[in-house]
Structure formats: C-alpha cells, structure tokens
C-alpha cells in the first residue's frame, strides 16, 4: 500500500489530475504492488544494474549477494538474452516484466524457485601426454627404426 500511495503522490506531483482513472489506478497498483514475489519491474532493473556494475568484485554470479533468490534466475537470463539480441534499455525492461510474470506463474503453479548453486567446475585433464601425442611418439619411434 505504501508503494501505491507513493506512486499516487509522485503522479500528482508530476502534474497529473486527481483522482486517477480506474485504468491508471490499476496500472499503478500492478506496477507498485509486486505480486507474489513482492518485486516490481523497477526492482528487477535496479538489481540488474547493481549486479552489472558490481559483479567484478565477486568470483562468480553465484557469489553475488542477491536481494531475492529469483533475481539470480531473472538477471542472468536478462544478461544472456540482452547480449544475444542486443536489446535496448526499453526492451530490457520489457524482458524483465516478462521474466517476472514467468516466475510468478511458476509460483502460482506450485513450482519452487531453484536455489542459487555454484557452477560445477570444468573437468581437469590429467597431466602428461595426450593420446594424440602418444601416437605421434610411437610413429616417430617406428620411423626412426625404419619400420614405417
């Protein structure tokens, strides 16, 4: 309710008429209400900007102190999609709104938010020659012996 009231005050301070129409009021409530997650599109954009600007301080995105567990899922998807499609700021806000709606639908269906987990490290190759190097050494040994 506080967010809705603040939005109404800001709207009036911006020169809009009082009272707002029903459509304007519903839009303000939808934007400021936050739904089941308690997040708005502006909250997601603020966290995305904070993550983008401060991520260099952390070893990985998993180590970043997310304000809500779902923000990890949303922001990493936003970065991947934003880079692939070269999205503008307005398109990123639309993507944030769609991602928020997607995760709220997941919660409505009873699906949990996956926890932030550390990525599995890439497998380490054993030290020593590779199979191709072993075959090359065998070839050179046979060639030197005149068997090839």
Backbone as a chain_set.jsonl record, in Angstrom:
{"seq": "XXXXXXXXXXXXXXXXXXXXXXXXXXXXXXXXXXXXXXXXXXXXXXXXXXXXXXXXXXXXXXXXXXXXXXXXXXXXXXXXXXXXXXXXXXXXXXXXXXXXXXXXXXXXXXXXXXXXXXXXXXXXXXXXXXXXXXXXXXXXXXXXXXXX", "coords": {"N": [[0.82, -1.189, 0.0], [1.987, 1.199, 0.722], [3.783, 1.673, -1.357], [1.988, 2.045, -3.48], [0.61, 4.344, -2.632], [2.753, 6.168, -2.557], [3.354, 6.191, -5.266], [1.031, 7.376, -6.243], [1.24, 9.939, -5.095], [3.609, 10.841, -6.324], [2.712, 10.843, -8.929], [0.764, 12.858, -8.874], [2.413, 14.999, -8.176], [3.808, 15.212, -10.479], [2.094, 16.545, -12.122], [-0.249, 15.348, -12.984], [-3.812, 14.68, -13.028], [-6.15, 14.557, -10.235], [-8.727, 12.559, -8.995], [-7.03, 9.525, -10.042], [-7.916, 7.762, -13.062], [-9.754, 4.645, -13.28], [-8.342, 2.782, -14.821], [-5.756, 3.915, -14.783], [-5.241, 3.74, -12.037], [-5.281, 0.959, -11.618], [-3.083, 0.25, -13.172], [-1.051, 1.559, -11.716], [-1.199, 0.147, -9.278], [-0.555, -2.42, -10.156], [2.068, -1.999, -11.013], [3.339, -1.07, -8.679], [2.614, -2.892, -6.78], [3.794, -5.535, -6.744], [3.127, -8.275, -6.767], [3.19, -11.863, -6.176], [5.852, -12.343, -5.547], [6.697, -10.0, -4.48], [8.135, -8.184, -5.895], [8.892, -5.645, -8.284], [9.023, -4.493, -11.708], [10.774, -2.357, -11.791], [12.295, -2.89, -9.508], [13.634, -5.17, -10.339], [15.122, -4.174, -12.504], [16.741, -2.377, -11.111], [18.24, -4.132, -9.505], [19.481, -5.619, -11.5], [21.092, -3.661, -12.687], [22.713, -3.034, -10.48], [23.994, -5.52, -10.138], [25.304, -5.745, -12.618], [27.091, -3.602, -12.437], [28.596, -4.17, -10.15], [29.519, -6.776, -10.238], [32.106, -7.47, -10.836], [33.504, -7.574, -8.504], [33.168, -10.007, -7.336], [33.736, -13.57, -7.342], [32.059, -15.094, -8.942], [28.749, -15.117, -10.445], [27.161, -16.51, -8.731], [28.209, -15.99, -6.242], [27.504, -13.42, -5.751], [25.689, -11.084, -3.716], [22.521, -11.551, -3.822], [19.378, -9.901, -3.612], [17.004, -11.218, -3.591], [16.16, -14.629, -4.097], [15.103, -15.295, -6.66], [16.008, -13.326, -8.309], [18.562, -13.92, -9.193], [18.026, -15.896, -11.117], [16.468, -14.415, -12.936], [18.067, -12.151, -13.644], [20.441, -13.257, -14.734], [19.383, -14.517, -16.956], [18.412, -12.279, -18.278], [20.801, -10.93, -18.911], [22.044, -12.769, -20.656], [20.135, -12.953, -22.764], [19.91, -10.238, -23.445], [22.471, -9.625, -24.425], [22.711, -11.437, -26.553], [20.627, -10.625, -28.279], [21.055, -7.934, -28.5], [19.635, -5.885, -26.992], [17.76, -2.881, -26.316], [17.451, -0.392, -23.662], [14.715, -0.04, -23.069], [13.648, -2.372, -24.188], [14.907, -4.208, -22.538], [13.617, -3.667, -20.119], [11.053, -4.533, -20.767], [11.633, -7.241, -21.117], [12.371, -7.857, -18.507], [9.885, -7.547, -17.24], [8.449, -9.618, -18.479], [9.935, -11.847, -17.621], [9.514, -11.658, -14.845], [6.738, -12.079, -14.747], [6.724, -14.703, -15.691], [8.066, -16.098, -13.624], [6.355, -15.585, -11.499], [4.137, -16.975, -12.38], [5.19, -19.549, -12.286], [5.368, -19.838, -9.492], [2.669, -19.686, -8.841], [1.784, -22.035, -9.957], [2.849, -23.774, -8.19], [5.499, -24.484, -8.337], [8.855, -24.536, -7.164], [11.329, -21.933, -6.498], [14.423, -22.286, -7.919], [17.371, -22.883, -5.986], [20.257, -20.723, -5.633], [23.073, -21.975, -6.977], [26.439, -23.071, -6.896], [28.396, -23.221, -9.818], [29.37, -26.192, -11.502], [32.694, -27.174, -11.563], [34.872, -27.156, -14.389], [35.98, -30.195, -15.897], [39.163, -31.467, -14.991], [41.949, -32.129, -16.926], [44.098, -34.963, -17.01], [47.563, -34.668, -16.175], [50.301, -34.863, -18.429], [51.162, -36.613, -21.508], [48.871, -36.38, -24.255], [46.537, -38.678, -25.85], [46.9, -38.357, -28.644], [49.47, -37.267, -28.756], [50.924, -39.416, -27.742], [50.535, -41.288, -29.802], [51.875, -39.958, -31.867], [54.509, -39.973, -30.907], [54.943, -42.743, -30.925], [54.793, -43.185, -33.681], [57.014, -41.665, -34.565], [59.059, -43.123, -33.306], [58.866, -45.607, -34.564], [59.375, -44.795, -37.199], [61.997, -43.885, -36.981], [63.184, -46.312, -36.449], [62.892, -47.522, -38.828], [60.638, -48.961, -39.506], [58.396, -48.002, -40.7]], "CA": [[0.0, 0.0, 0.0], [2.869, 2.359, 0.767], [4.295, 1.906, -2.71], [0.897, 2.58, -4.294], [0.396, 5.735, -2.193], [3.881, 6.972, -3.033], [3.185, 6.352, -6.715], [-0.038, 8.366, -6.451], [1.787, 11.252, -4.76], [4.54, 11.197, -7.397], [1.904, 11.107, -10.116], [0.169, 14.194, -8.702], [3.493, 15.979, -8.205], [4.208, 15.332, -11.873], [1.129, 17.356, -12.85], [-1.425, 14.589, -13.411], [-5.04, 15.039, -12.312], [-6.606, 13.709, -9.132], [-8.216, 11.202, -8.78], [-6.685, 8.828, -11.282], [-8.98, 6.906, -13.601], [-9.635, 3.257, -12.828], [-7.254, 2.141, -15.567], [-4.483, 4.424, -14.25], [-5.061, 3.2, -10.693], [-4.931, -0.457, -11.749], [-1.705, 0.202, -13.667], [-0.181, 1.917, -10.592], [-1.193, -0.964, -8.324], [0.193, -3.529, -10.767], [3.489, -1.663, -11.043], [3.877, -0.881, -7.332], [2.18, -3.964, -5.887], [4.849, -6.524, -6.621], [2.675, -9.647, -6.967], [3.52, -12.884, -5.175], [7.263, -12.258, -5.172], [6.976, -8.721, -3.831], [9.081, -7.467, -6.746], [8.366, -4.933, -9.442], [9.969, -4.402, -12.814], [11.829, -1.404, -11.42], [13.183, -3.594, -8.568], [14.477, -6.075, -11.13], [16.076, -3.359, -13.259], [17.718, -1.839, -10.156], [19.14, -5.219, -9.116], [20.273, -5.945, -12.688], [22.11, -2.609, -12.806], [23.656, -3.225, -9.371], [24.789, -6.711, -10.445], [26.166, -5.446, -13.756], [28.127, -2.661, -12.017], [29.396, -4.651, -9.021], [29.834, -8.202, -10.349], [33.552, -7.679, -10.936], [34.041, -7.753, -7.15], [32.889, -11.363, -6.872], [34.304, -14.626, -8.176], [31.052, -15.559, -9.896], [27.402, -14.594, -10.198], [26.609, -17.242, -7.601], [28.727, -15.391, -5.017], [26.934, -12.08, -5.626], [24.626, -11.079, -2.696], [21.228, -11.237, -4.426], [18.374, -9.461, -2.643], [15.931, -12.224, -3.618], [16.702, -15.762, -4.87], [14.653, -15.34, -8.051], [16.726, -12.314, -9.079], [19.669, -14.599, -9.871], [17.477, -16.532, -12.302], [15.989, -13.401, -13.877], [19.145, -11.277, -14.133], [21.345, -13.991, -15.619], [18.67, -14.703, -18.224], [18.367, -10.972, -18.94], [22.111, -10.629, -19.492], [22.252, -13.653, -21.795], [19.246, -12.546, -23.849], [20.251, -8.878, -23.844], [23.687, -9.64, -25.229], [22.437, -12.157, -27.808], [19.721, -9.871, -29.144], [21.462, -6.526, -28.475], [18.418, -5.184, -26.605], [17.845, -1.524, -25.778], [17.002, -0.293, -22.276], [13.274, -0.283, -23.044], [13.429, -3.791, -24.442], [15.334, -4.918, -21.328], [12.546, -3.514, -19.134], [10.008, -5.456, -21.194], [12.115, -8.588, -20.818], [12.273, -8.007, -17.051], [8.471, -7.734, -16.919], [8.064, -10.964, -18.918], [10.574, -12.806, -16.722], [8.815, -11.586, -13.568], [5.452, -12.761, -14.936], [7.02, -16.132, -15.825], [8.383, -16.672, -12.32], [5.142, -15.544, -10.676], [3.311, -18.081, -12.859], [5.791, -20.758, -11.712], [4.967, -19.921, -8.097], [1.242, -19.965, -8.814], [1.643, -23.46, -10.284], [3.413, -24.564, -7.1], [6.896, -24.836, -8.601], [9.751, -23.747, -6.314], [12.408, -21.157, -7.109], [15.659, -23.05, -7.713], [18.368, -22.147, -5.21], [21.477, -20.307, -6.326], [24.077, -23.007, -6.748], [27.731, -22.861, -7.523], [28.556, -24.0, -11.034], [30.305, -27.309, -11.431], [33.973, -26.83, -12.192], [35.196, -27.909, -15.593], [36.848, -31.327, -15.557], [40.597, -31.231, -15.174], [42.575, -33.193, -17.695], [45.297, -35.454, -16.333], [48.809, -34.148, -16.732], [51.009, -35.852, -19.238], [50.865, -36.531, -22.942], [47.537, -36.76, -24.72], [46.607, -39.859, -26.736], [47.466, -37.979, -29.946], [50.908, -37.122, -28.576], [51.47, -40.767, -27.605], [50.573, -41.885, -31.135], [52.93, -39.287, -32.621], [55.777, -40.508, -30.402], [55.064, -44.105, -31.441], [55.086, -43.061, -35.113], [58.417, -41.207, -34.714], [59.934, -44.214, -32.886], [58.858, -46.605, -35.644], [60.024, -44.223, -38.361], [63.444, -43.894, -36.71], [63.638, -47.694, -36.506], [62.748, -47.964, -40.207], [59.502, -49.862, -39.592], [57.257, -47.353, -41.376]], "C": [[0.87, 1.26, 0.0], [3.402, 2.685, -0.613], [3.229, 2.514, -3.617], [0.651, 4.038, -3.931], [1.523, 6.642, -2.655], [3.796, 7.209, -4.536], [2.103, 7.382, -7.028], [0.46, 9.776, -6.164], [2.729, 11.722, -5.858], [3.797, 11.551, -8.679], [1.293, 12.504, -10.04], [1.238, 15.28, -8.755], [3.984, 16.209, -9.632], [3.214, 16.097, -12.727], [-0.09, 16.613, -13.346], [-2.62, 14.924, -12.525], [-5.341, 14.055, -11.187], [-8.102, 13.624, -9.21], [-7.855, 10.548, -10.103], [-7.886, 8.02, -11.78], [-8.747, 5.483, -13.113], [-8.482, 2.549, -13.533], [-5.894, 2.604, -15.056], [-4.201, 3.85, -12.872], [-4.646, 1.729, -10.745], [-3.492, -0.6, -12.238], [-0.713, 0.548, -12.555], [-0.081, 0.785, -9.582], [-0.393, -2.132, -8.875], [1.691, -3.256, -10.755], [4.087, -1.604, -9.644], [3.574, -2.047, -6.406], [3.203, -5.052, -5.697], [4.405, -7.96, -6.749], [3.101, -10.58, -5.854], [4.953, -12.789, -4.695], [7.588, -10.983, -4.406], [7.97, -7.885, -4.615], [8.345, -6.753, -7.861], [9.429, -4.937, -10.538], [11.105, -3.445, -12.469], [12.795, -2.021, -10.408], [14.153, -4.495, -9.33], [15.528, -5.281, -11.898], [17.144, -2.773, -12.33], [18.723, -2.917, -9.746], [20.032, -5.623, -10.291], [21.406, -4.933, -12.856], [23.164, -2.754, -11.717], [24.56, -4.418, -9.653], [25.772, -6.43, -11.576], [27.336, -4.556, -13.337], [29.052, -3.21, -10.943], [29.859, -6.1, -9.158], [31.337, -8.468, -10.42], [34.186, -7.936, -9.572], [33.939, -9.193, -6.656], [33.451, -12.382, -7.859], [33.337, -15.087, -9.261], [29.713, -14.914, -9.566], [26.758, -15.282, -9.002], [27.045, -16.631, -6.276], [28.16, -13.993, -4.769], [25.807, -12.103, -4.59], [23.276, -10.626, -3.269], [20.234, -10.868, -3.337], [17.203, -10.425, -2.556], [16.435, -13.374, -4.481], [16.293, -15.776, -6.34], [15.407, -14.329, -8.911], [17.942, -12.907, -9.785], [19.178, -15.2, -11.184], [17.106, -15.493, -13.366], [17.153, -12.611, -14.479], [20.124, -12.012, -15.049], [20.69, -14.251, -16.971], [18.601, -13.388, -18.995], [19.702, -10.65, -19.593], [22.345, -11.468, -20.743], [21.412, -13.198, -22.988], [19.589, -11.154, -24.359], [21.479, -8.801, -24.718], [23.426, -10.307, -26.579], [21.636, -11.306, -28.785], [20.037, -8.385, -29.229], [20.261, -5.624, -28.155], [18.706, -3.788, -26.085], [17.337, -1.532, -24.337], [15.501, -0.579, -22.168], [12.93, -1.743, -23.278], [13.858, -4.636, -23.244], [14.263, -4.825, -20.247], [11.371, -4.426, -19.49], [10.376, -6.896, -20.896], [12.022, -8.856, -19.317], [10.828, -8.257, -16.638], [8.012, -9.138, -17.317], [8.669, -12.04, -18.015], [9.879, -12.831, -15.36], [7.468, -12.301, -13.659], [5.652, -14.272, -15.021], [7.256, -16.772, -14.463], [7.188, -16.603, -11.372], [4.193, -16.662, -11.087], [3.85, -19.4, -12.314], [5.354, -20.928, -10.259], [3.49, -20.249, -7.965], [0.988, -21.439, -9.088], [2.246, -24.363, -9.216], [4.85, -24.997, -7.311], [7.803, -23.968, -7.723], [10.744, -22.927, -7.14], [13.692, -21.944, -6.872], [16.665, -22.236, -6.9], [19.557, -21.758, -6.068], [22.552, -21.32, -5.967], [25.352, -22.664, -7.478], [27.842, -23.758, -8.746], [29.579, -25.104, -10.82], [31.572, -26.908, -12.18], [34.193, -27.705, -13.42], [36.122, -29.06, -15.223], [38.309, -31.006, -15.864], [41.185, -32.428, -15.905], [43.822, -33.663, -16.955], [46.553, -34.88, -16.998], [49.507, -35.26, -17.502], [50.591, -35.751, -20.682], [49.433, -36.988, -23.249], [47.65, -38.012, -25.583], [47.196, -39.524, -28.106], [48.981, -37.829, -29.852], [51.586, -38.486, -28.43], [51.571, -41.45, -28.966], [51.675, -41.266, -31.988], [54.296, -39.799, -32.185], [56.007, -41.931, -30.914], [55.425, -44.091, -32.924], [56.547, -42.662, -35.334], [59.376, -42.326, -34.333], [60.018, -45.277, -33.979], [59.575, -46.097, -36.891], [61.534, -44.222, -38.196], [64.0, -45.317, -36.807], [63.508, -48.268, -37.921], [61.591, -48.931, -40.414], [58.315, -49.249, -40.336], [57.49, -47.272, -42.853]], "O": [[0.534, 2.259, -0.637], [3.467, 3.854, -0.995], [3.526, 3.393, -4.426], [0.499, 4.88, -4.816], [1.276, 7.763, -3.098], [4.124, 8.292, -5.022], [2.24, 8.167, -7.966], [0.142, 10.709, -6.902], [2.66, 12.877, -6.28], [4.204, 12.446, -9.419], [1.302, 13.245, -11.023], [1.009, 16.354, -9.31], [4.513, 17.274, -9.95], [3.444, 16.288, -13.921], [-0.903, 17.192, -14.068], [-2.452, 15.398, -11.402], [-4.877, 12.915, -11.174], [-8.715, 14.652, -9.496], [-8.321, 10.97, -11.161], [-8.76, 7.645, -10.998], [-7.677, 5.158, -12.599], [-7.732, 1.801, -12.905], [-4.978, 1.795, -14.909], [-3.059, 3.51, -12.561], [-3.762, 1.304, -10.001], [-2.762, -1.474, -11.77], [0.341, -0.078, -12.448], [1.006, 0.494, -9.083], [0.366, -2.766, -8.142], [2.492, -4.16, -10.517], [5.22, -2.039, -9.438], [4.204, -2.183, -5.357], [3.455, -5.457, -4.562], [5.271, -8.831, -6.837], [3.346, -10.15, -4.727], [5.242, -13.123, -3.546], [8.631, -10.893, -3.758], [8.585, -6.974, -4.062], [7.3, -7.209, -8.324], [10.574, -5.33, -10.318], [12.26, -3.694, -12.814], [13.988, -1.717, -10.435], [15.337, -4.57, -9.005], [16.694, -5.671, -11.938], [18.312, -2.68, -12.706], [19.92, -2.647, -9.649], [21.208, -5.935, -10.099], [22.544, -5.31, -13.134], [24.359, -2.617, -11.979], [25.769, -4.339, -9.433], [26.935, -6.828, -11.505], [28.451, -4.733, -13.827], [30.193, -2.759, -10.834], [30.536, -6.605, -8.262], [31.79, -9.567, -10.1], [35.295, -8.463, -9.499], [34.565, -9.551, -5.659], [33.618, -12.098, -9.045], [33.753, -15.429, -10.367], [29.565, -14.251, -8.54], [25.904, -14.699, -8.334], [26.325, -16.739, -5.284], [28.326, -13.445, -3.679], [25.027, -13.056, -4.576], [22.938, -9.445, -3.203], [20.247, -11.459, -2.256], [16.487, -10.446, -1.555], [17.078, -13.13, -5.503], [17.066, -16.228, -7.185], [15.436, -14.472, -10.133], [18.313, -12.446, -10.865], [19.813, -15.044, -12.228], [17.398, -15.674, -14.548], [17.212, -12.426, -15.695], [20.586, -11.444, -16.039], [21.353, -14.213, -18.007], [18.718, -13.377, -20.22], [19.733, -10.147, -20.717], [22.789, -10.952, -21.768], [21.928, -13.073, -24.098], [19.565, -10.91, -25.565], [21.53, -8.002, -25.652], [23.861, -9.812, -27.619], [21.934, -11.274, -29.979], [19.364, -7.65, -29.952], [19.913, -4.73, -28.925], [19.755, -3.535, -25.491], [16.851, -2.553, -23.85], [15.073, -1.292, -21.26], [12.027, -2.286, -22.642], [13.246, -5.666, -22.962], [14.023, -5.797, -19.532], [10.762, -5.025, -18.603], [9.53, -7.684, -20.471], [11.64, -9.949, -18.9], [10.571, -9.094, -15.773], [7.267, -9.778, -16.574], [8.008, -13.023, -17.681], [9.679, -13.901, -14.785], [7.098, -13.046, -12.752], [4.848, -15.037, -14.489], [6.726, -17.843, -14.17], [7.028, -17.481, -10.523], [3.515, -17.239, -10.237], [3.076, -20.273, -11.922], [5.009, -22.032, -9.838], [3.098, -21.006, -7.078], [0.075, -22.029, -8.511], [2.166, -25.587, -9.323], [5.37, -25.801, -6.537], [7.536, -22.777, -7.56], [10.965, -23.196, -8.321], [14.018, -22.242, -5.723], [16.795, -21.03, -7.106], [19.831, -22.38, -7.095], [22.894, -21.496, -4.797], [25.336, -22.044, -8.542], [27.432, -24.919, -8.713], [30.528, -24.955, -10.05], [31.516, -26.373, -13.287], [33.749, -28.852, -13.47], [36.959, -28.919, -14.331], [38.63, -30.361, -16.862], [40.946, -33.581, -15.545], [44.523, -32.858, -16.342], [46.592, -34.644, -18.206], [49.308, -36.446, -17.237], [49.769, -34.91, -21.046], [48.88, -37.862, -22.582], [48.75, -38.37, -26.005], [47.924, -40.34, -28.671], [49.699, -38.224, -30.77], [52.69, -38.69, -28.935], [52.566, -42.113, -29.258], [52.338, -41.969, -32.75], [55.159, -40.035, -33.032], [57.124, -42.286, -31.291], [56.255, -44.88, -33.375], [57.235, -43.238, -36.176], [60.417, -42.474, -34.973], [61.098, -45.784, -34.284], [60.287, -46.846, -37.559], [62.27, -44.518, -39.137], [65.151, -45.509, -37.201], [63.967, -49.38, -38.181], [61.571, -49.654, -41.41], [57.321, -49.937, -40.573], [56.642, -46.76, -43.585]]}, "num_chains": 1, "name": "protein.A"}
